[in-house]
Amino acid sequence: MKVSNQKLEMYGSAEELLENVKIYRSFPKIHKFFLTDLEPFQTTPTIYRNLNDKPYICKHDLFVILQNLVAKIFKNSDLEFLTIVAYHLKQQAEKLGDSMEFVPLDTNVLKDIQEELRIDMSRRLKAHNHRKLKIEMSQLSYPKIIEIFKKITPIDWDPNRHDRIETLIKHYGRTAKNERARIEELSTLYTATRITVECLQNVIEKHPELFLPDRKTVRLFEDGDEQFVMRSEVLDILRTKGTPEHIFLSTMKLADISGKNIEFIRYPIHRAKHCAVPIPGPSGFYVLAVDSLLETLKMMIFGLKLFQKRGNWDVDRWRIQLMDAMGPMFNTVYKKEEKDPYFFHHEIVNVCRQQFLECFGNTLNLPTADIRSVKPQGFTLEDLKIELTHLGLTDMFPDILYHTGRVYSEIEKNKKGRCLRTCDLYYAIENCQLICIFNRIINLKIFLHNQKGCKRVLGLECEYCDKDEQ
């Protein structure tokens, strides 16, 4: 944490940061989101439950399990071996498309598959003429050796994958005592990889119910007390045509589709400290619209530091320009009248960031003050007020100090440590700014209320919540 120049202090301790990273990296098709197609699978499959508490698993995660089973059979597997195996498995997983399908988790079936793989691999390895392969490979140039490795799996060997496997193969066996020994290692790697891919393909073809598309389930999203489904998934399983949705995904209540013969899989909405966990869907990844809004505002607060004082700026003019830009931009995508939850394409946050950079880029290049670290004894309400003033936030939001008491009280009540820490100060500063934003852009406040997100802004006084309670 120290080498981060204090920027990671907003996440708390190193252990808390690691825990949040684990939360954020726990979802199917993670390699698509983080663009790690060139690496082996690096996710942990998640067990889900249906409404009868029966365990289910996502079909995409079954390909991760296949890789893990192979790694258990070939203990201390080489990176080169797992990389090519993963390329093949990821190509096979593409047959599922954007569909998020689930099957009952039967550990006995998985054990049978592992044993089937072990026996099949052992049989093929014993029957293989390894001496002949070594002779043939010793007569090949490295470009041709790379080509025979690429023929192991009929994937699209784009330039990135080609360069990746070329680098791995060229460096493989570099610690061998001579070229003959290196060819021995390369031929062993080739044999193990080719046979493994062939055996895996046999398993995939033998169990189409596990590895090929055949939708029989629908995700039931759970967010606190709220339960809802993606409309597109319901229409898909009912073989009903609807208006295609890509940027926005609408939802339906469970009660609206009762009586249909659908297996619902409970799919909790998870959130790390910094943002919501992405949800795989048609045409990419999504988050709830309310999560998208809060993530966008946090990006503006800490990423762009839009509201902090910058040199000798004209703060009144800046405030007017900023609010005038935010209102119309947000009103077009965050529908204040919509009371049902809906999903947003994850890229919308980056789109908003780019728009603000284009509008205010020159001003954003000016330096701002940094949030200072909290001393071991913690910080007081007065310290919070001093820090808000230090950051120049009282210039942008003259009323911001008025909200500090409520925010500080909530932060104090929910602190994890014995004393308030730097991460708590970040959280307090964030919520103070959020309150000021929502109080100025009323349509956003109505949207937040209708999407049941008011309590996620600590210290926010919502007159619409008060009316609902009366």
VEXMI-85210 format. One record per residue (C-alpha): residue in one letter; x, y, z. Coordinates in steps of 0.001 Angstrom, whole numbers, plus 500000, padded with zeros to 6 digits. Each point is the difference from the previous one (the first is absolute). Example, Ala and Ser with C-alpha at 12.3 -4.5 7.8 and 13.67 -1.06 7.14 Angstrom:
2
A512300495500507800
S501370503440499340
# end
This chain:
470
M500000500000500000
K502914502343500715
V501427499769496475
S496663501175498552
N500771503590501034
Q497039499729502415
K497467499741497143
L498847496562501140
E499332501164503552
M496426500715498955
Y499442496212499982
G501179499416503573
S502586497374500926
A501826497754497542
E497770497129501160
E496853502028499301
L501286500938496561
L500717496351499204
E496529498999501187
N498402502627497757
V502090498863497045
K498786496428500604
I496388501186500079
Y500434502000496814
R501644497101498147
S497340497407500841
F497678499738497013
P499706497805496882
K501840500912496781
I502413502191501937
H502651499507497302
K497718501838497574
F499612502956502341
F503670500357500915
L501205499081496485
T502132497092501225
D499227497682497075
L503728499382499588
E500325498436503464
P498593496858501660
F496748500369501938
Q500607501891503239
T496602499960501656
T498387497899502711
P496694498391498951
T497005501085502056
I497252497738501323
Y496475501382499566
R496678498793501416
N496530499608498582
L496881500884501982
N500101496546501614
D503617500563501099
K501326497417497547
P503573500805498841
Y500559501117496401
I503021501111498029
C500385502266497002
K500910498145496798
H502792502488499314
D501569499054503341
L499993496330498993
F502754500773497507
V502022501472502872
I499417496770501914
L501241497959497027
Q503240501995500026
N500328499458503757
L499377496250499651
V502762499746497413
A502349501975502260
K499318497470502775
I500790497086497699
F503189501649498726
K501359501358503258
N502421502937499630
S498601500699496538
D502039502366497846
L498585503407499102
E500475499142496315
F497910496847500424
L497159501734501847
T500018502942497586
I499284497846496936
V497476497890501927
A498231503193501111
Y499973501336496427
H498138496890498920
L497559500100502911
K499251503695499481
Q499315499322496323
Q497555497241500954
A498340502291502559
E499296502458497172
K497303497572498810
L497942501111503010
G500018503548498617
D498604502676502302
S497591497547501615
M500441499558503751
E498867496433500637
F500152497885503133
V499887496268500682
P499615498028503238
L503341499539501753
D500609496259500233
T503374499340501622
N499773496323499050
V499825500938496321
L503065502224500405
K501882497189501739
D499045497643497166
I501233502531497441
Q503309500367501843
E500472496231500101
E498981499713496357
L502591502622499070
R502707498314502054
I499425496573498454
D499699501321496449
M503152502126500307
S501989497140501516
R498917497615497239
R500902502435497229
L503356500914501536
K501004496329500229
A499047499388496372
H501841503076498722
N503226499565498006
H502038502634501791
R503317499018498405
K498647500619496495
L498705503442501018
K503385501002501453
I501743499101496752
E497480501938497932
M500110503049502269
S503804500087500058
Q499920500563496241
L497636502974500182
S500784503693500295
Y498447501895502902
P497399501723497761
K498841496548498839
I499991498664503563
I497748502897500959
E497691499154497094
I499543496382501106
F499156501236503511
K497380502296498489
K498425497032498182
I499196498379503349
T496800502033500194
P498099501491497033
I499481503419501556
D500328503387498368
W503723500616500418
D499852503775499802
P503276501993500192
N499757500401503783
R499574496273500628
H502696499169497461
D502473502386501630
R499121498638503431
I500560496354499093
E503122500881497992
T501516501679503058
L499092497081502270
I501377497327497675
K503218501872499233
H500740500345503704
Y498877496481500938
G502803497717501085
R502547502811500020
T501565498483503135
A500643496676498220
K503667499005499920
N500067499755496182
E497804500203496892
R499283496273500041
A498655500242503524
R497940503025498996
I498405498089497110
E499225497216502482
E498139502472502211
L498173501601497060
S498852496647498631
T498770498979503460
L498097503277500295
Y498480499544496550
T498895496438500702
A498416500818503359
T498228503066498613
R498638498334496853
I498734496933501850
T498420502165502709
V498139502119497445
E498752496866498217
C498780498462503265
L498299503231501065
Q498221500229496669
N498724496449500458
V498573500965503399
I498335503120498580
E498399498034497159
K498904497232502375
H498207502488502308
P498178502527497782
E497549500672502834
L502885501518501971
F501982501818497348
L497619501011497205
P497163502570500018
D496543498816501026
R498362502609502217
K497925498511502804
T500700502549502729
V499555503720500654
R501978502079502488
L498020501418502898
F501955503059501078
E499958500828503697
D500866503445501325
G499075500260503651
D496259499322500175
E499555500538496256
Q499652497078497567
F499772500401496223
V500982498368496708
M501351501266496696
R497117500309497549
S502238498781497163
E500766496719501801
V496312499306500608
L499122500695496359
D502868497754498932
I498900496993502044
L496367500477498932
R501123500269496356
T498240503357499758
K501253502855497854
G500484503412501564
T501689503295499272
P503789499441500027
E501727501619502987
H503711500755500184
I500834503182501942
F497020499781502375
L498561496708501235
S496538500135501530
T498840497705502789
M496841498252501151
K498742499127503450
L499817496340500928
A496249500327500531
D499555501125496381
I501119496620498677
S498586497651502627
G498405496874498611
K502626499566497299
N502024496788500034
I503345501728500602
E502882498988502262
F501232503129501769
I503601500256501149
R500653502442502833
Y502647502496498894
P500968502490502740
I501171503481499017
H503491500326501487
R501880503232500613
A503619500638500846
K500844503187501861
H500730501982496854
C497263498746497677
A497537497242499155
V501128496657498620
P499331499848496226
I497173497736498848
P500378498067496720
G497133500597497600
P499201500406496317
S502683502002498194
G502337500367502940
F499893500783503710
Y497484501990502012
V499320501554503391
L496783501300501483
A499229503542498862
V500243501292503575
D503453498399500331
S501000501575496704
L498965503438501253
L501841499694503315
E503098498596498290
T499947502882497505
L499700502561502785
K502851498366501927
M502096500160496840
M499249503720499814
I500803500499503701
F503249498033500310
G501027499237496427
L499561503419498400
K499713502014503245
L497403502125498218
F498815501850503075
Q503313500874501636
K501567503457499835
R502423500590497149
G502252503042500218
N498401503390499443
W496907498658498275
D496663501768499745
V498181497582502279
D496512501427499435
R500366499742496229
W501489496496500314
R497132498855502223
I497384501241497546
Q501763498431497010
L500475496698501789
M496438499683501265
D498630501117496640
A502015497229498341
M499208497298502568
G496246500513500039
P499193499378496306
M502702497330499647
F498663497938502885
N496313500649499341
T500234498248496639
V501209496723501500
Y498759499963503598
K496223499965499717
K498505501676503046
E496520498580499347
E501207496378499837
K499236498136503225
D500997496508498905
P503717499227500134
Y501774499837496660
F503491499241498792
F502528502200498255
H502861498941497767
H503172500245502080
E501728502204497411
I497649502919500757
V502320501117502829
N502922500295497586
V497780501843497520
C499059502555502672
R503641500365501007
Q500997500723496409
Q497224502567499606
F501136501902503081
L503607499897498828
E498953501456496653
C497894502724501637
F502351501015502807
G503377498573499017
N501936503272500251
T498767500733503517
L500502496399501124
N503694500274499174
L500432502525502812
P501369498526503288
T497816499237503023
A500687499265503649
D500182496389501199
I498118498507502921
R502409499762502917
S500632496848502011
V498244499623503337
K502117499755503141
P499867496810502130
Q497555501580502473
G497433500496497231
F498194503161498937
T497225502115501475
L497038501817498496
E502053503173500061
D502833498217498161
L497519499003497283
K498926503611499587
I503632501132499814
E500757497410497312
L497002501038497889
T501229503584500178
H503568498908499188
L498747498294496820
G498149503121498912
L496645498233500105
T498443502804502038
D500512502252496966
M498076497703497666
F497399499037502621
P499559502824502563
D497487497829501886
I502220496915500273
L500995500560503644
Y496320499937500949
H499829496291499123
T503143498901501821
G498299499229503314
R497635497401498531
V502714498464497827
Y502525499858502844
S497453498355502284
E499335497227497450
I503704499477499308
E500743499773503723
K497169497528500500
N501198497680497199
K503782500196500464
K501912496708499963
G503038501044501988
R500349501288503545
C500537503498498603
L498909501670496803
R502588499473497256
T501019501659496746
C497577497771498071
D497189501322502223
L501057503566499210
Y499806499251496273
Y496549498495500504
A498824503020501983
I501296502445497376
E498354497945497267
N496599499996501702
C500117503708500808
Q500507500741496301
L497303497534498932
I497468501729502255
C500848503371498447
I499652498593496481
F496642498321500616
N498638503109501718
R500898502059496912
I498867497628497244
I496509499092501165
N499277497588497149
L502970497909501106
K498704499989503553
I496591498810498796
F501721497301497948
L502062498894503009
H496837499824502110
N497959498073497436
Q502859497522499589
K500086499542503798
G503542501314500339
C499551502847502506
K501461498081502944
R503178499365498043
V500877503685500369
L500817500445503686
G498339503029501566
L497745500767497030
E496674501534501026
C497395498827497503
E496666501791500068
Y498542497330497704
C500823497264502504
D498326502105502702
K496827500236497887
D499957496234499427
E500227499372503743
Q497113502329500858
# end
